[in-house]
Amino acid sequence: HEALSDREFEVLQLLSQGLALAAVGERLHVSAKTVSTHKARLMQKLNLHSVADLVKYAVEHKLI
């Protein structure tokens, strides 16, 4: 996760907590589309394929 930008890391943490794209967007003051873009990039960087994988990664690396 060292390769993630600060914003991608924030999105990773919030999505891992179960927040929807729109809720993450509200928290970060960006659109849900922007959150979706960050999510796609971080999942690509981490070679993850689903939100479940993302949550598992966050738990295994003690990010949440």
Buried (B, 14 or more C-beta within 10 A) or exposed (E): EEEBEEBBBBBBBBBBEEBEBEBBBBEBEBEBEBBBBBBEBBBEBBEBEEEEEBBEBBEEEEBB
